[in-house]
Amino acid sequence: MPTSITFTDPEKLIDRTETTTVRLTVGDDGWDDGWDDGAIVPTDQWQPLGTADAELSRANDDAAPSTVIELVSGLLDHVIAHSTIAETPDVLDPLSGRHPATFVGFTDSDPGKRTTTTDWSTDRRIGVHLDNFDRLPVADRTLARRRLGINLGPGTRWLLVATTDVLDICQTLGTDDPGHYPHTDDLRRYVADGHPLRLLRLLRIRLDPGDAYIAPTELLPHDGSTLGASDPSRIAFWLGDWPVGILPSLI
């Protein structure tokens, strides 16, 4: 299924979003930013998101909340004020007890990185990937919790997210057996096998300090980026089964 984003004003989405194709890293080919060999990364062919493409990404009113991206803000001041690793998850509840939220942790990122997620066992960046906190097979993948990510600043960050989900990718690959557990390797094989990359473009959505996203990161290929930022930034993460609209929309 295509990426679904909730918004009321397409111009606000267009203002903060660009799109590009992807490529695989191959050894030290002049593009090395400490990535895994074979990682999926964005190309530099960024283009503004068009009005038609923005409308294609609009979430249907009947879309399951677990499949929808929201760009949100509000009720975050207390999180930003207490954004140290020493703080406990109870102090750092961004929803103030209104809905259960499982604290995942913080990530600090230097500016200028095309992708930000690192496999700390290898100290290599993994590129565009899938999360697997809930470890659900294809048949149940749309039941996974969404992830809330809050940019605590001081720098700007970007959410990178693919325009199609892993269920469509697995169907194309023939790995959509109900018991199959989708993995980042499915994404890499899809690109390596030369399947239509028009179906696996990336959106780059700007997150200024205080901005946040809620996204199905176990369903949609994604990563973070600080390319173009002038300052480092910290992002904090939670998981939860949340209805749409729990925080005020940015768009």
C-alpha positions in Angstrom: 0.0 0.0 0.0 1.2 3.6 -0.6 2.4 5.8 2.3 -0.5 7.5 4.0 -0.1 10.8 5.7 -2.8 12.8 7.6 -3.0 16.4 6.7 -5.6 19.2 6.1 -3.4 21.7 4.2 -1.4 20.1 1.3 0.7 23.3 1.0 2.0 22.8 4.5 3.1 19.2 3.6 4.6 20.4 0.4 6.5 23.2 2.2 8.4 20.7 4.3 8.7 17.7 2.0 10.9 16.6 -0.9 11.3 13.3 -2.8 14.1 11.3 -4.4 15.2 7.9 -5.6 17.3 5.4 -3.7 20.5 3.4 -4.4 22.6 0.7 -2.8 26.0 1.4 -1.4 28.7 -0.7 -2.9 32.0 -0.7 -0.9 33.9 2.5 -0.8 32.5 4.1 -4.0 33.1 7.7 -3.0 29.8 7.8 -1.2 30.8 6.1 2.0 29.4 7.6 5.1 30.1 4.6 7.3 27.3 2.6 5.8 26.8 -1.2 5.6 27.8 -2.5 2.2 24.5 -2.9 0.4 22.6 -0.3 2.5 19.7 1.6 0.8 20.4 5.3 0.8 18.8 8.4 -0.8 20.3 9.8 -4.0 21.0 13.6 -4.3 18.2 14.0 -6.9 15.8 15.7 -4.4 12.8 17.4 -6.0 9.9 19.3 -4.4 6.8 17.2 -3.6 4.2 18.0 -6.2 0.6 18.7 -5.4 -0.6 15.6 -7.1 1.8 13.4 -5.2 0.8 15.1 -2.0 -2.8 14.2 -2.6 -1.9 10.6 -3.5 -0.3 10.4 0.0 -3.4 11.7 1.8 -4.6 9.1 4.3 -8.2 7.9 3.8 -10.6 8.6 6.6 -11.1 4.9 7.1 -7.3 4.0 7.2 -6.3 2.0 10.2 -4.3 4.3 12.6 -1.5 1.7 12.7 -0.8 2.4 9.0 -0.8 6.2 9.1 1.9 8.9 9.4 1.1 12.0 11.4 3.2 15.1 11.8 2.4 16.6 15.3 3.4 19.0 18.0 2.1 20.3 21.3 2.4 19.0 24.9 6.1 18.5 24.3 7.6 21.2 26.4 8.0 19.0 29.5 9.8 16.4 27.4 12.2 19.0 25.9 12.9 20.4 29.4 13.8 16.9 30.7 15.6 15.5 27.7 18.5 13.8 29.4 19.3 10.1 29.2 19.2 10.0 33.0 15.5 10.9 33.1 13.1 8.0 33.6 10.4 7.1 31.1 7.7 8.2 33.6 9.0 11.7 33.6 9.3 11.6 29.8 5.7 10.6 29.0 4.8 12.8 26.1 1.1 11.9 26.3 0.9 12.7 30.1 -0.8 9.3 30.8 -3.6 9.8 28.3 -2.4 6.8 26.3 0.2 4.2 27.1 3.6 5.0 25.6 6.7 2.8 25.8 9.9 4.8 26.0 12.5 3.5 23.6 15.4 5.9 24.1 17.3 8.9 22.7 19.6 9.2 19.6 22.1 12.0 19.2 23.1 12.9 15.6 25.7 15.2 14.1 24.7 17.4 11.3 25.4 16.5 7.7 24.4 12.8 7.7 22.3 11.4 4.8 21.1 8.7 7.2 21.4 8.5 10.9 20.6 5.0 12.2 23.7 3.1 13.3 24.2 -0.6 14.1 26.3 -0.1 17.2 27.6 -3.7 17.1 29.4 -2.8 13.8 29.5 1.0 14.1 28.1 1.1 10.6 25.0 3.0 9.3 22.3 0.7 8.2 20.5 3.1 5.8 16.8 2.8 5.0 15.4 0.0 7.1 12.5 -1.6 9.0 12.0 -1.6 12.7 11.2 -4.9 14.4 10.3 -4.1 18.0 7.1 -6.2 17.8 8.5 -8.9 15.4 5.2 -9.5 13.6 4.9 -11.7 10.5 3.5 -10.4 7.2 -0.1 -11.5 8.1 0.0 -9.3 11.3 2.3 -6.6 10.3 -0.3 -3.9 10.2 -1.0 -4.5 13.9 2.5 -3.3 15.0 2.7 -0.3 17.2 3.6 3.1 15.7 6.6 5.1 16.8 6.6 8.6 18.1 9.8 10.6 17.4 10.3 14.1 18.8 13.1 16.3 17.6 14.5 17.8 20.7 16.9 20.0 18.8 18.8 22.2 18.6 19.2 21.3 15.0 16.7 20.5 12.3 16.1 16.8 11.3 14.3 15.0 8.5 12.2 11.9 8.5 13.0 9.7 5.5 10.2 7.4 4.6 9.5 5.2 1.5 6.4 5.7 -0.7 5.4 2.0 -0.4 5.3 -0.5 2.4 7.1 -3.7 3.1 3.9 -5.8 2.4 4.0 -4.7 -1.3 7.7 -5.3 -1.4 7.4 -8.8 0.0 4.5 -9.5 -2.5 6.8 -8.5 -5.4 9.6 -10.6 -4.1 7.3 -13.6 -3.4 8.2 -13.5 0.3 4.7 -12.7 1.4 3.9 -16.0 3.0 1.8 -15.2 6.1 4.5 -16.5 8.4 7.4 -14.6 6.8 9.0 -12.0 9.1 9.8 -8.9 7.0 13.3 -7.6 7.4 15.6 -4.9 6.0 17.1 -7.6 3.9 13.8 -7.8 1.9 14.2 -4.1 1.1 17.8 -4.5 0.0 17.0 -7.5 -2.2 14.1 -5.5 -3.8 16.5 -2.8 -4.9 19.3 -5.2 -5.8 17.0 -7.2 -8.0 16.1 -4.0 -10.0 12.4 -3.8 -9.2 10.8 -0.5 -10.2 12.3 2.1 -8.0 9.4 4.5 -8.8 7.6 2.3 -6.2 10.3 2.8 -3.7 11.0 6.5 -3.7 11.8 8.4 -0.5 10.1 11.3 1.1 12.2 13.7 3.1 10.0 15.5 5.7 11.5 18.4 7.7 11.2 18.3 11.5 12.2 21.5 13.2 13.0 21.5 16.9 9.8 20.6 18.8 8.2 18.9 15.8 7.4 15.2 15.9 6.1 12.4 13.8 4.0 9.3 14.6 4.7 6.6 12.0 4.4 2.9 11.3 8.1 2.2 11.2 7.6 -1.6 11.2 5.6 -1.3 8.0 7.3 1.5 6.1 11.0 1.6 5.2 12.5 4.7 6.8 15.4 6.4 8.5 16.4 9.8 9.8 18.6 12.4 8.2 20.5 15.5 9.2 21.9 16.5 5.8 21.5 20.2 5.5 21.3 20.8 9.2 23.8 23.3 10.8 23.6 21.9 14.4 23.5 18.5 16.0 20.1 17.2 17.3 18.6 14.7 19.7 15.5 12.7 18.9 13.5 10.7 21.5 11.3 7.7 20.7 8.2 6.0 22.1 6.0 3.1 20.9 2.3 2.8 21.3 -1.1 1.8 19.9 -2.5 5.3 19.4 -5.5 6.7 17.7 -5.1 9.4 15.1 -5.2 12.9 16.5 -3.7 12.4 20.0 -1.5 15.4 19.4 -2.2 18.6 17.4 -1.3 18.3 13.7 1.5 20.4 12.2 -0.2 20.2 8.8 
